[in-house]
Amino acid sequence: MTEEKATHLGDGAYAIYDGYGIWLRANDHRERECTGQVYLEPATLKALDIFLGQCYNLKPRERRETE
């Protein structure tokens, strides 16, 4: 994983795609400097997408159109 792949999402959150899943890191994108990290596999990302749709009352197609 390289630091160049890190995307700052805002509020101290960074995302890094490793070719399969996404690492979410808090406060710093460098592994040794971050204060917490979570790995999201594709099935977990899909569950998160469904959850977001429920939070905002959006159907899957509407979510894609608003991005």
Secondary structure, DSSP 4 states (H G I P E B T S, - for coil): --GGG-EEEETTEEEEE-SSSEEEEES-SSTTT-SEEEEE-HHHHHHHHHHHHHHTT--HHHHHHH-
